[in-house]
Structure formats: C-alpha cells, structure tokens
C-alpha cells in the first residue's frame, strides 16, 4: 500500500507514504503527529530535499517541544 517505516534505534514508530511530485505523509506515533506535505510537480519537488529538511528540522523540533497546557 506504499507505506514505509523509518529506521530507528529507538522503539519509536515513524511511518511515511511518499507520493508523486514530492508529496508525502509522515506519522510519528509517540507524539500523535501527522504531517502531510503537498507540492506542485516540478524538478525541485521531485527532489524532495526542501520539504524533508523542513520536516526533519523545524516541524519535528517544534512538535517535540510543544506540551499541551
């Protein structure tokens, strides 16, 4: 069905689905976090570099730091 798991040394489960043109869904179960990224079809979006860097750095860090009040 097109889903994968990211490799991890921890027991944390992270799943992703990658689509056409740089679109993907990323789920991190321990945080209850789901991020969906859409993009236009272009050479840059097919490279996926910008969206993955944003997800791995800024978005995941912000979600990890957030604590409900």
N, CA, C, O and CB atoms as a CASP TS submission, in Angstrom:
PFRMAT TS
TARGET T0000
AUTHOR 0000-0000-0000
METHOD Language model
MODEL 1
PARENT N/A
ATOM      1  N   UNK     1       0.803  -1.187   0.000  1.00  0.00           N
ATOM      2  CA  UNK     1       0.000   0.000   0.000  1.00  0.00           C
ATOM      3  C   UNK     1       0.853   1.260   0.000  1.00  0.00           C
ATOM      4  O   UNK     1       0.316   2.358   0.150  1.00  0.00           O
ATOM      5  CB  UNK     1      -0.917  -0.007   1.180  1.00  0.00           C
ATOM      6  N   UNK     2       2.163   1.134  -0.164  1.00  0.00           N
ATOM      7  CA  UNK     2       3.019   2.286  -0.309  1.00  0.00           C
ATOM      8  C   UNK     2       3.491   2.943   0.970  1.00  0.00           C
ATOM      9  O   UNK     2       4.011   4.057   0.923  1.00  0.00           O
ATOM     10  CB  UNK     2       2.337   3.262  -1.094  1.00  0.00           C
ATOM     11  N   UNK     3       3.327   2.286   2.125  1.00  0.00           N
ATOM     12  CA  UNK     3       3.779   2.858   3.394  1.00  0.00           C
ATOM     13  C   UNK     3       5.131   2.264   3.748  1.00  0.00           C
ATOM     14  O   UNK     3       5.414   1.107   3.438  1.00  0.00           O
ATOM     15  CB  UNK     3       2.748   2.596   4.531  1.00  0.00           C
ATOM     16  N   UNK     4       5.967   3.069   4.402  1.00  0.00           N
ATOM     17  CA  UNK     4       7.272   2.599   4.852  1.00  0.00           C
ATOM     18  C   UNK     4       7.490   2.987   6.297  1.00  0.00           C
ATOM     19  O   UNK     4       6.715   3.752   6.872  1.00  0.00           O
ATOM     20  CB  UNK     4       8.392   3.165   3.971  1.00  0.00           C
ATOM     21  N   UNK     5       8.558   2.452   6.885  1.00  0.00           N
ATOM     22  CA  UNK     5       8.950   2.799   8.255  1.00  0.00           C
ATOM     23  C   UNK     5      10.361   3.352   8.216  1.00  0.00           C
ATOM     24  O   UNK     5      11.220   2.825   7.509  1.00  0.00           O
ATOM     25  CB  UNK     5       8.860   1.562   9.213  1.00  0.00           C
ATOM     26  N   UNK     6      10.603   4.414   8.973  1.00  0.00           N
ATOM     27  CA  UNK     6      11.950   4.948   9.046  1.00  0.00           C
ATOM     28  C   UNK     6      12.781   4.109   9.993  1.00  0.00           C
ATOM     29  O   UNK     6      12.276   3.659  11.022  1.00  0.00           O
ATOM     30  CB  UNK     6      11.935   6.413   9.493  1.00  0.00           C
ATOM     31  N   UNK     7      14.055   3.886   9.667  1.00  0.00           N
ATOM     32  CA  UNK     7      14.913   3.120  10.582  1.00  0.00           C
ATOM     33  C   UNK     7      15.175   3.908  11.859  1.00  0.00           C
ATOM     34  O   UNK     7      15.347   5.127  11.818  1.00  0.00           O
ATOM     35  CB  UNK     7      16.249   2.756   9.900  1.00  0.00           C
ATOM     36  N   UNK     8      15.205   3.216  12.983  1.00  0.00           N
ATOM     37  CA  UNK     8      15.406   3.892  14.256  1.00  0.00           C
ATOM     38  C   UNK     8      16.023   2.930  15.257  1.00  0.00           C
ATOM     39  O   UNK     8      15.731   1.735  15.249  1.00  0.00           O
ATOM     40  CB  UNK     8      14.080   4.456  14.794  1.00  0.00           C
ATOM     41  N   UNK     9      16.873   3.461  16.111  1.00  0.00           N
ATOM     42  CA  UNK     9      17.452   2.673  17.201  1.00  0.00           C
ATOM     43  C   UNK     9      16.485   2.599  18.380  1.00  0.00           C
ATOM     44  O   UNK     9      16.651   1.773  19.277  1.00  0.00           O
ATOM     45  CB  UNK     9      18.798   3.276  17.651  1.00  0.00           C
ATOM     46  N   UNK    10      15.489   3.457  18.371  1.00  0.00           N
ATOM     47  CA  UNK    10      14.525   3.510  19.462  1.00  0.00           C
ATOM     48  C   UNK    10      13.301   2.684  19.105  1.00  0.00           C
ATOM     49  O   UNK    10      13.163   2.200  17.982  1.00  0.00           O
ATOM     50  CB  UNK    10      14.125   4.965  19.773  1.00  0.00           C
ATOM     51  N   UNK    11      12.423   2.534  20.077  1.00  0.00           N
ATOM     52  CA  UNK    11      11.186   1.807  19.850  1.00  0.00           C
ATOM     53  C   UNK    11      10.113   2.715  19.252  1.00  0.00           C
ATOM     54  O   UNK    11       8.979   2.283  19.044  1.00  0.00           O
ATOM     55  CB  UNK    11      10.690   1.191  21.152  1.00  0.00           C
ATOM     56  N   UNK    12      10.466   3.962  18.978  1.00  0.00           N
ATOM     57  CA  UNK    12       9.512   4.929  18.429  1.00  0.00           C
ATOM     58  C   UNK    12       9.150   4.538  17.004  1.00  0.00           C
ATOM     59  O   UNK    12      10.028   4.237  16.195  1.00  0.00           O
ATOM     60  CB  UNK    12      10.095   6.365  18.466  1.00  0.00           C
ATOM     61  N   UNK    13       7.888   4.542  16.704  1.00  0.00           N
ATOM     62  CA  UNK    13       7.418   4.177  15.376  1.00  0.00           C
ATOM     63  C   UNK    13       7.155   5.413  14.544  1.00  0.00           C
ATOM     64  O   UNK    13       6.402   6.299  14.948  1.00  0.00           O
ATOM     65  CB  UNK    13       6.159   3.326  15.468  1.00  0.00           C
ATOM     66  N   UNK    14       7.775   5.468  13.387  1.00  0.00           N
ATOM     67  CA  UNK    14       7.558   6.542  12.437  1.00  0.00           C
ATOM     68  C   UNK    14       7.263   5.908  11.090  1.00  0.00           C
ATOM     69  O   UNK    14       8.026   5.071  10.608  1.00  0.00           O
ATOM     70  CB  UNK    14       8.788   7.502  12.361  1.00  0.00           C
ATOM     71  N   UNK    15       6.148   6.310  10.481  1.00  0.00           N
ATOM     72  CA  UNK    15       5.713   5.756   9.202  1.00  0.00           C
ATOM     73  C   UNK    15       5.618   6.883   8.179  1.00  0.00           C
ATOM     74  O   UNK    15       5.428   8.043   8.544  1.00  0.00           O
ATOM     75  CB  UNK    15       4.347   5.019   9.345  1.00  0.00           C
ATOM     76  N   UNK    16       5.749   6.543   6.905  1.00  0.00           N
ATOM     77  CA  UNK    16       5.607   7.555   5.870  1.00  0.00           C
ATOM     78  C   UNK    16       5.063   6.934   4.592  1.00  0.00           C
ATOM     79  O   UNK    16       5.231   5.742   4.336  1.00  0.00           O
ATOM     80  CB  UNK    16       6.948   8.242   5.601  1.00  0.00           C
ATOM     81  N   UNK    17       4.416   7.762   3.808  1.00  0.00           N
ATOM     82  CA  UNK    17       3.960   7.383   2.472  1.00  0.00           C
ATOM     83  C   UNK    17       4.453   8.483   1.530  1.00  0.00           C
ATOM     84  O   UNK    17       4.279   9.672   1.795  1.00  0.00           O
ATOM     85  CB  UNK    17       2.371   7.206   2.406  1.00  0.00           C
ATOM     86  N   UNK    18       5.059   8.066   0.447  1.00  0.00           N
ATOM     87  CA  UNK    18       5.635   9.019  -0.492  1.00  0.00           C
ATOM     88  C   UNK    18       4.838   8.971  -1.792  1.00  0.00           C
ATOM     89  O   UNK    18       4.547   7.899  -2.323  1.00  0.00           O
ATOM     90  CB  UNK    18       7.140   8.714  -0.750  1.00  0.00           C
ATOM     91  N   UNK    19       4.492  10.160  -2.292  1.00  0.00           N
ATOM     92  CA  UNK    19       3.670  10.228  -3.486  1.00  0.00           C
ATOM     93  C   UNK    19       4.339  10.957  -4.637  1.00  0.00           C
ATOM     94  O   UNK    19       5.500  11.354  -4.545  1.00  0.00           O
ATOM     95  CB  UNK    19       2.380  10.888  -3.166  1.00  0.00           C
ATOM     96  N   UNK    20       3.613  11.127  -5.694  1.00  0.00           N
ATOM     97  CA  UNK    20       4.093  11.761  -6.913  1.00  0.00           C
ATOM     98  C   UNK    20       4.393  13.237  -6.694  1.00  0.00           C
ATOM     99  O   UNK    20       3.638  13.933  -6.016  1.00  0.00           O
ATOM    100  CB  UNK    20       3.075  11.597  -8.026  1.00  0.00           C
ATOM    101  N   UNK    21       5.487  13.713  -7.264  1.00  0.00           N
ATOM    102  CA  UNK    21       5.785  15.136  -7.256  1.00  0.00           C
ATOM    103  C   UNK    21       6.240  15.694  -5.919  1.00  0.00           C
ATOM    104  O   UNK    21       6.124  16.898  -5.692  1.00  0.00           O
ATOM    105  CB  UNK    21       4.602  15.873  -7.694  1.00  0.00           C
ATOM    106  N   UNK    22       6.751  14.863  -5.035  1.00  0.00           N
ATOM    107  CA  UNK    22       7.252  15.367  -3.759  1.00  0.00           C
ATOM    108  C   UNK    22       6.222  15.411  -2.651  1.00  0.00           C
ATOM    109  O   UNK    22       6.474  16.009  -1.605  1.00  0.00           O
ATOM    110  CB  UNK    22       7.801  16.719  -3.948  1.00  0.00           C
ATOM    111  N   UNK    23       5.080  14.800  -2.850  1.00  0.00           N
ATOM    112  CA  UNK    23       4.048  14.787  -1.813  1.00  0.00           C
ATOM    113  C   UNK    23       4.266  13.585  -0.891  1.00  0.00           C
ATOM    114  O   UNK    23       4.625  12.499  -1.345  1.00  0.00           O
ATOM    115  CB  UNK    23       2.625  14.745  -2.447  1.00  0.00           C
ATOM    116  N   UNK    24       4.045  13.794   0.395  1.00  0.00           N
ATOM    117  CA  UNK    24       4.126  12.661   1.300  1.00  0.00           C
ATOM    118  C   UNK    24       3.392  12.918   2.609  1.00  0.00           C
ATOM    119  O   UNK    24       3.034  14.048   2.942  1.00  0.00           O
ATOM    120  CB  UNK    24       5.569  12.327   1.578  1.00  0.00           C
ATOM    121  N   UNK    25       3.185  11.835   3.331  1.00  0.00           N
ATOM    122  CA  UNK    25       2.561  11.859   4.649  1.00  0.00           C
ATOM    123  C   UNK    25       3.566  11.239   5.608  1.00  0.00           C
ATOM    124  O   UNK    25       4.168  10.207   5.311  1.00  0.00           O
ATOM    125  CB  UNK    25       1.175  11.087   4.667  1.00  0.00           C
ATOM    126  N   UNK    26       3.742  11.874   6.760  1.00  0.00           N
ATOM    127  CA  UNK    26       4.700  11.404   7.756  1.00  0.00           C
ATOM    128  C   UNK    26       3.988  11.319   9.090  1.00  0.00           C
ATOM    129  O   UNK    26       3.379  12.294   9.529  1.00  0.00           O
ATOM    130  CB  UNK    26       5.944  12.341   7.844  1.00  0.00           C
ATOM    131  N   UNK    27       4.055  10.160   9.745  1.00  0.00           N
ATOM    132  CA  UNK    27       3.382   9.944  11.023  1.00  0.00           C
ATOM    133  C   UNK    27       4.397   9.505  12.075  1.00  0.00           C
ATOM    134  O   UNK    27       5.161   8.563  11.866  1.00  0.00           O
ATOM    135  CB  UNK    27       2.255   8.890  10.880  1.00  0.00           C
ATOM    136  N   UNK    28       4.391  10.211  13.220  1.00  0.00           N
ATOM    137  CA  UNK    28       5.246   9.837  14.349  1.00  0.00           C
ATOM    138  C   UNK    28       4.313   9.490  15.509  1.00  0.00           C
ATOM    139  O   UNK    28       3.756  10.374  16.160  1.00  0.00           O
ATOM    140  CB  UNK    28       6.260  11.003  14.740  1.00  0.00           C
ATOM    141  N   UNK    29       4.154   8.207  15.751  1.00  0.00           N
ATOM    142  CA  UNK    29       3.161   7.707  16.699  1.00  0.00           C
ATOM    143  C   UNK    29       3.350   8.226  18.124  1.00  0.00           C
ATOM    144  O   UNK    29       2.361   8.632  18.733  1.00  0.00           O
ATOM    145  CB  UNK    29       3.196   6.214  16.712  1.00  0.00           C
ATOM    146  N   UNK    30       4.573   8.237  18.700  1.00  0.00           N
ATOM    147  CA  UNK    30       4.705   8.679  20.094  1.00  0.00           C
ATOM    148  C   UNK    30       4.189  10.100  20.355  1.00  0.00           C
ATOM    149  O   UNK    30       3.708  10.389  21.451  1.00  0.00           O
ATOM    150  CB  UNK    30       6.147   8.602  20.502  1.00  0.00           C
ATOM    151  N   UNK    31       4.282  10.973  19.371  1.00  0.00           N
ATOM    152  CA  UNK    31       3.777  12.338  19.545  1.00  0.00           C
ATOM    153  C   UNK    31       2.357  12.507  19.018  1.00  0.00           C
ATOM    154  O   UNK    31       1.768  13.578  19.170  1.00  0.00           O
ATOM    155  CB  UNK    31       4.695  13.321  18.847  1.00  0.00           C
ATOM    156  N   UNK    32       1.799  11.474  18.404  1.00  0.00           N
ATOM    157  CA  UNK    32       0.490  11.615  17.780  1.00  0.00           C
ATOM    158  C   UNK    32       0.539  12.632  16.648  1.00  0.00           C
ATOM    159  O   UNK    32      -0.427  13.359  16.414  1.00  0.00           O
ATOM    160  CB  UNK    32      -0.558  12.026  18.817  1.00  0.00           C
ATOM    161  N   UNK    33       1.659  12.678  15.955  1.00  0.00           N
ATOM    162  CA  UNK    33       1.926  13.706  14.960  1.00  0.00           C
ATOM    163  C   UNK    33       1.771  13.165  13.543  1.00  0.00           C
ATOM    164  O   UNK    33       2.330  12.125  13.195  1.00  0.00           O
ATOM    165  CB  UNK    33       3.325  14.271  15.153  1.00  0.00           C
ATOM    166  N   UNK    34       1.004  13.887  12.736  1.00  0.00           N
ATOM    167  CA  UNK    34       0.860  13.566  11.319  1.00  0.00           C
ATOM    168  C   UNK    34       1.130  14.837  10.530  1.00  0.00           C
ATOM    169  O   UNK    34       0.516  15.873  10.784  1.00  0.00           O
ATOM    170  CB  UNK    34      -0.565  12.987  10.997  1.00  0.00           C
ATOM    171  N   UNK    35       2.044  14.758   9.577  1.00  0.00           N
ATOM    172  CA  UNK    35       2.355  15.891   8.716  1.00  0.00           C
ATOM    173  C   UNK    35       2.137  15.461   7.279  1.00  0.00           C
ATOM    174  O   UNK    35       2.695  14.458   6.834  1.00  0.00           O
ATOM    175  CB  UNK    35       3.813  16.398   8.939  1.00  0.00           C
ATOM    176  N   UNK    36       1.328  16.218   6.552  1.00  0.00           N
ATOM    177  CA  UNK    36       1.098  15.969   5.133  1.00  0.00           C
ATOM    178  C   UNK    36       1.688  17.135   4.349  1.00  0.00           C
ATOM    179  O   UNK    36       1.422  18.297   4.657  1.00  0.00           O
ATOM    180  CB  UNK    36      -0.429  15.790   4.821  1.00  0.00           C
ATOM    181  N   UNK    37       2.482  16.825   3.344  1.00  0.00           N
ATOM    182  CA  UNK    37       3.118  17.854   2.525  1.00  0.00           C
ATOM    183  C   UNK    37       2.680  17.652   1.080  1.00  0.00           C
ATOM    184  O   UNK    37       2.786  16.556   0.529  1.00  0.00           O
ATOM    185  CB  UNK    37       4.678  17.803   2.653  1.00  0.00           C
ATOM    186  N   UNK    38       2.193  18.716   0.488  1.00  0.00           N
ATOM    187  CA  UNK    38       1.809  18.684  -0.922  1.00  0.00           C
ATOM    188  C   UNK    38       2.701  19.652  -1.686  1.00  0.00           C
ATOM    189  O   UNK    38       3.280  20.565  -1.097  1.00  0.00           O
ATOM    190  CB  UNK    38       0.300  19.047  -1.111  1.00  0.00           C
ATOM    191  N   UNK    39       2.813  19.454  -2.987  1.00  0.00           N
ATOM    192  CA  UNK    39       3.650  20.325  -3.800  1.00  0.00           C
ATOM    193  C   UNK    39       3.219  20.237  -5.251  1.00  0.00           C
ATOM    194  O   UNK    39       2.476  19.338  -5.646  1.00  0.00           O
ATOM    195  CB  UNK    39       5.138  19.955  -3.653  1.00  0.00           C
ATOM    196  N   UNK    40       3.698  21.185  -6.032  1.00  0.00           N
ATOM    197  CA  UNK    40       3.474  21.140  -7.463  1.00  0.00           C
ATOM    198  C   UNK    40       4.457  20.155  -8.084  1.00  0.00           C
ATOM    199  O   UNK    40       5.505  19.868  -7.506  1.00  0.00           O
ATOM    200  CB  UNK    40       3.621  22.547  -8.094  1.00  0.00           C
ATOM    201  N   UNK    41       4.125  19.651  -9.231  1.00  0.00           N
ATOM    202  CA  UNK    41       5.029  18.762  -9.936  1.00  0.00           C
ATOM    203  C   UNK    41       6.100  19.613 -10.617  1.00  0.00           C
ATOM    204  O   UNK    41       5.804  20.408 -11.509  1.00  0.00           O
ATOM    205  CB  UNK    41       4.261  17.878 -10.971  1.00  0.00           C
ATOM    206  N   UNK    42       7.344  19.436 -10.183  1.00  0.00           N
ATOM    207  CA  UNK    42       8.470  20.146 -10.776  1.00  0.00           C
ATOM    208  C   UNK    42       9.743  19.350 -10.483  1.00  0.00           C
ATOM    209  O   UNK    42       9.732  18.404  -9.695  1.00  0.00           O
ATOM    210  CB  UNK    42       8.575  21.610 -10.222  1.00  0.00           C
ATOM    211  N   UNK    43      10.817  19.742 -11.118  1.00  0.00           N
ATOM    212  CA  UNK    43      12.093  19.069 -10.862  1.00  0.00           C
ATOM    213  C   UNK    43      12.485  19.230  -9.393  1.00  0.00           C
ATOM    214  O   UNK    43      12.977  18.287  -8.775  1.00  0.00           O
ATOM    215  CB  UNK    43      13.206  19.632 -11.785  1.00  0.00           C
ATOM    216  N   UNK    44      12.269  20.417  -8.838  1.00  0.00           N
ATOM    217  CA  UNK    44      12.629  20.664  -7.448  1.00  0.00           C
ATOM    218  C   UNK    44      11.773  19.843  -6.480  1.00  0.00           C
ATOM    219  O   UNK    44      12.292  19.305  -5.501  1.00  0.00           O
ATOM    220  CB  UNK    44      12.493  22.144  -7.134  1.00  0.00           C
ATOM    221  N   UNK    45      10.469  19.742  -6.744  1.00  0.00           N
ATOM    222  CA  UNK    45       9.609  18.985  -5.826  1.00  0.00           C
ATOM    223  C   UNK    45       9.910  17.498  -5.893  1.00  0.00           C
ATOM    224  O   UNK    45       9.775  16.798  -4.889  1.00  0.00           O
ATOM    225  CB  UNK    45       8.133  19.232  -6.147  1.00  0.00           C
ATOM    226  N   UNK    46      10.311  17.006  -7.043  1.00  0.00           N
ATOM    227  CA  UNK    46      10.664  15.591  -7.144  1.00  0.00           C
ATOM    228  C   UNK    46      11.911  15.253  -6.335  1.00  0.00           C
ATOM    229  O   UNK    46      12.087  14.109  -5.917  1.00  0.00           O
ATOM    230  CB  UNK    46      10.879  15.211  -8.597  1.00  0.00           C
ATOM    231  N   UNK    47      12.767  16.230  -6.113  1.00  0.00           N
ATOM    232  CA  UNK    47      13.972  16.009  -5.317  1.00  0.00           C
ATOM    233  C   UNK    47      13.635  15.837  -3.838  1.00  0.00           C
ATOM    234  O   UNK    47      14.399  15.199  -3.114  1.00  0.00           O
ATOM    235  CB  UNK    47      14.950  17.170  -5.500  1.00  0.00           C
ATOM    236  N   UNK    48      12.526  16.381  -3.373  1.00  0.00           N
ATOM    237  CA  UNK    48      12.032  16.238  -2.007  1.00  0.00           C
ATOM    238  C   UNK    48      12.929  16.857  -0.930  1.00  0.00           C
ATOM    239  O   UNK    48      12.574  16.817   0.248  1.00  0.00           O
ATOM    240  CB  UNK    48      11.849  14.797  -1.711  1.00  0.00           C
ATOM    241  N   UNK    49      14.039  17.406  -1.289  1.00  0.00           N
ATOM    242  CA  UNK    49      15.006  17.885  -0.307  1.00  0.00           C
ATOM    243  C   UNK    49      14.488  18.977   0.603  1.00  0.00           C
ATOM    244  O   UNK    49      14.676  18.904   1.818  1.00  0.00           O
ATOM    245  CB  UNK    49      16.206  18.376  -1.003  1.00  0.00           C
ATOM    246  N   UNK    50      13.840  19.989   0.046  1.00  0.00           N
ATOM    247  CA  UNK    50      13.382  21.110   0.866  1.00  0.00           C
ATOM    248  C   UNK    50      12.311  20.678   1.851  1.00  0.00           C
ATOM    249  O   UNK    50      12.379  21.037   3.026  1.00  0.00           O
ATOM    250  CB  UNK    50      12.851  22.230  -0.016  1.00  0.00           C
ATOM    251  N   UNK    51      11.334  19.924   1.405  1.00  0.00           N
ATOM    252  CA  UNK    51      10.244  19.504   2.290  1.00  0.00           C
ATOM    253  C   UNK    51      10.747  18.580   3.386  1.00  0.00           C
ATOM    254  O   UNK    51      10.335  18.710   4.538  1.00  0.00           O
ATOM    255  CB  UNK    51       9.146  18.809   1.490  1.00  0.00           C
ATOM    256  N   UNK    52      11.632  17.650   3.047  1.00  0.00           N
ATOM    257  CA  UNK    52      12.167  16.743   4.066  1.00  0.00           C
ATOM    258  C   UNK    52      13.021  17.486   5.084  1.00  0.00           C
ATOM    259  O   UNK    52      12.960  17.183   6.276  1.00  0.00           O
ATOM    260  CB  UNK    52      12.988  15.638   3.412  1.00  0.00           C
ATOM    261  N   UNK    53      13.812  18.449   4.636  1.00  0.00           N
ATOM    262  CA  UNK    53      14.619  19.235   5.570  1.00  0.00           C
ATOM    263  C   UNK    53      13.717  20.026   6.519  1.00  0.00           C
ATOM    264  O   UNK    53      13.988  20.089   7.718  1.00  0.00           O
ATOM    265  CB  UNK    53      15.561  20.192   4.801  1.00  0.00           C
ATOM    266  N   UNK    54      12.657  20.624   5.999  1.00  0.00           N
ATOM    267  CA  UNK    54      11.708  21.361   6.836  1.00  0.00           C
ATOM    268  C   UNK    54      11.068  20.436   7.857  1.00  0.00           C
ATOM    269  O   UNK    54      10.964  20.782   9.034  1.00  0.00           O
ATOM    270  CB  UNK    54      10.625  22.026   5.973  1.00  0.00           C
ATOM    271  N   UNK    55      10.643  19.271   7.414  1.00  0.00           N
ATOM    272  CA  UNK    55      10.007  18.312   8.325  1.00  0.00           C
ATOM    273  C   UNK    55      10.968  17.842   9.403  1.00  0.00           C
ATOM    274  O   UNK    55      10.634  17.868  10.588  1.00  0.00           O
ATOM    275  CB  UNK    55       9.480  17.112   7.547  1.00  0.00           C
ATOM    276  N   UNK    56      12.150  17.415   9.006  1.00  0.00           N
ATOM    277  CA  UNK    56      13.110  16.840   9.955  1.00  0.00           C
ATOM    278  C   UNK    56      13.659  17.865  10.934  1.00  0.00           C
ATOM    279  O   UNK    56      13.989  17.521  12.070  1.00  0.00           O
ATOM    280  CB  UNK    56      14.253  16.204   9.209  1.00  0.00           C
ATOM    281  N   UNK    57      13.760  19.093  10.517  1.00  0.00           N
ATOM    282  CA  UNK    57      14.371  20.111  11.369  1.00  0.00           C
ATOM    283  C   UNK    57      13.312  20.937  12.097  1.00  0.00           C
ATOM    284  O   UNK    57      13.043  20.687  13.272  1.00  0.00           O
ATOM    285  CB  UNK    57      15.269  21.027  10.537  1.00  0.00           C
ATOM    286  N   UNK    58      12.722  21.892  11.440  1.00  0.00           N
ATOM    287  CA  UNK    58      11.821  22.836  12.103  1.00  0.00           C
ATOM    288  C   UNK    58      10.519  22.201  12.594  1.00  0.00           C
ATOM    289  O   UNK    58      10.151  22.390  13.753  1.00  0.00           O
ATOM    290  CB  UNK    58      11.499  23.961  11.165  1.00  0.00           C
ATOM    291  N   UNK    59       9.822  21.463  11.749  1.00  0.00           N
ATOM    292  CA  UNK    59       8.500  20.941  12.139  1.00  0.00           C
ATOM    293  C   UNK    59       8.592  19.911  13.262  1.00  0.00           C
ATOM    294  O   UNK    59       7.842  19.989  14.236  1.00  0.00           O
ATOM    295  CB  UNK    59       7.806  20.316  10.931  1.00  0.00           C
ATOM    296  N   UNK    60       9.497  18.954  13.135  1.00  0.00           N
ATOM    297  CA  UNK    60       9.625  17.926  14.163  1.00  0.00           C
ATOM    298  C   UNK    60      10.125  18.523  15.477  1.00  0.00           C
ATOM    299  O   UNK    60       9.657  18.130  16.546  1.00  0.00           O
ATOM    300  CB  UNK    60      10.572  16.818  13.693  1.00  0.00           C
ATOM    301  N   UNK    61      11.068  19.465  15.416  1.00  0.00           N
ATOM    302  CA  UNK    61      11.570  20.106  16.638  1.00  0.00           C
ATOM    303  C   UNK    61      10.458  20.880  17.340  1.00  0.00           C
ATOM    304  O   UNK    61      10.338  20.824  18.564  1.00  0.00           O
ATOM    305  CB  UNK    61      12.745  21.050  16.309  1.00  0.00           C
ATOM    306  N   UNK    62       9.650  21.597  16.574  1.00  0.00           N
ATOM    307  CA  UNK    62       8.545  22.357  17.173  1.00  0.00           C
ATOM    308  C   UNK    62       7.524  21.416  17.811  1.00  0.00           C
ATOM    309  O   UNK    62       7.037  21.688  18.908  1.00  0.00           O
ATOM    310  CB  UNK    62       7.859  23.243  16.112  1.00  0.00           C
ATOM    311  N   UNK    63       7.201  20.328  17.145  1.00  0.00           N
ATOM    312  CA  UNK    63       6.218  19.381  17.683  1.00  0.00           C
ATOM    313  C   UNK    63       6.780  18.672  18.921  1.00  0.00           C
ATOM    314  O   UNK    63       6.038  18.404  19.866  1.00  0.00           O
ATOM    315  CB  UNK    63       5.817  18.343  16.603  1.00  0.00           C
ATOM    316  N   UNK    64       8.063  18.370  18.923  1.00  0.00           N
ATOM    317  CA  UNK    64       8.684  17.689  20.070  1.00  0.00           C
ATOM    318  C   UNK    64       8.725  18.597  21.295  1.00  0.00           C
ATOM    319  O   UNK    64       8.610  18.121  22.424  1.00  0.00           O
ATOM    320  CB  UNK    64      10.107  17.225  19.715  1.00  0.00           C
ATOM    321  N   UNK    65       8.889  19.895  21.080  1.00  0.00           N
ATOM    322  CA  UNK    65       8.982  20.853  22.186  1.00  0.00           C
ATOM    323  C   UNK    65       7.624  21.242  22.744  1.00  0.00           C
ATOM    324  O   UNK    65       7.535  21.699  23.884  1.00  0.00           O
ATOM    325  CB  UNK    65       9.709  22.092  21.733  1.00  0.00           C
ATOM    326  N   UNK    66       6.566  21.071  21.962  1.00  0.00           N
ATOM    327  CA  UNK    66       5.228  21.502  22.383  1.00  0.00           C
ATOM    328  C   UNK    66       4.686  20.590  23.474  1.00  0.00           C
ATOM    329  O   UNK    66       4.772  19.364  23.391  1.00  0.00           O
ATOM    330  CB  UNK    66       4.264  21.522  21.184  1.00  0.00           C
ATOM    331  N   UNK    67       4.138  21.210  24.479  1.00  0.00           N
ATOM    332  CA  UNK    67       3.495  20.474  25.574  1.00  0.00           C
ATOM    333  C   UNK    67       2.117  21.079  25.795  1.00  0.00           C
ATOM    334  O   UNK    67       2.003  22.290  25.981  1.00  0.00           O
ATOM    335  CB  UNK    67       4.355  20.526  26.893  1.00  0.00           C
ATOM    336  N   UNK    68       1.071  20.264  25.778  1.00  0.00           N
ATOM    337  CA  UNK    68      -0.271  20.806  25.997  1.00  0.00           C
ATOM    338  C   UNK    68      -0.405  21.403  27.406  1.00  0.00           C
ATOM    339  O   UNK    68       0.225  20.944  28.359  1.00  0.00           O
ATOM    340  CB  UNK    68      -1.330  19.707  25.783  1.00  0.00           C
ATOM    341  N   UNK    69      -1.238  22.432  27.500  1.00  0.00           N
ATOM    342  CA  UNK    69      -1.438  23.064  28.810  1.00  0.00           C
ATOM    343  C   UNK    69      -2.696  22.566  29.465  1.00  0.00           C
ATOM    344  O   UNK    69      -3.024  22.989  30.573  1.00  0.00           O
ATOM    345  CB  UNK    69      -1.493  24.577  28.678  1.00  0.00           C
TER
END
